Amino acid sequence: MEELYEILEEMQPEIDFHKETALIDDHLLDSLTVLSLISELEDAFDITIPAVEIIPQNFNSAEAMWELIQRLADE
C-alpha cells in the first residue's frame, strides 16, 4: 500500500490520500489524472485494469484503489 501512496502523492502532492474518500466525487482527480494513474498502477503492480473497472467507486480513495489492485493481482 505504501507504493500506492507514493504514486498518488507524486502525481497530486496537495491531496491527503490517507484521509480523502471522495477523490472522484469531489473532483479532486480529473479524467486525465485518472488515465495517467491507471497507467502508473498497471506498470507498478503488473496488472491490467479493464475498462469495466474504471468507475468512480474504484478510484474514490486510496483504499478502494488498493482493493482493486489486490483483486486484479489475484486474477
C-alpha positions, -999 to +999 in steps of 0.1 A: +000+000+000+029+023+006+039+021-030+004+032-040+006+062-016+039+071-032+025+070-067-006+091-057+014+117-037+039+121-066+010+128-090-010+151-067+011+161-037-016+186-025-041+159-017-041+139+016-047+105+002-047+090+037-080+109+045-098+115+013-127+092+004-143+111-025-115+118-049-137+114-080-170+126-065-154+158-051-135+163-084-101+161-068-089+138-096-098+147-131-102+123-160-067+129-174-052+123-140-071+090-136-059+078-170-023+086-160-029+069-127-042+038-144-011+036-165+011+040-134-008+014-114-006-011-142+031-007-146+039-006-108+017-036-099+019-056-131-019-056-136-043-047-163-072-026-153-101-034-177-125-006-188-153-021-168-133-014-136-128+023-144-156+035-123-157+061-095-161+036-067-127+020-076-109+054-076-126+075-048-100+066-022-066+050-019-082+021+000-106+015-029-077+016-054-058-009-032-087-032-031-089-031-069-052-037-073-053-067-049-084-082-067-068-078-101-035-092-089-052-123-077-069-130-110 
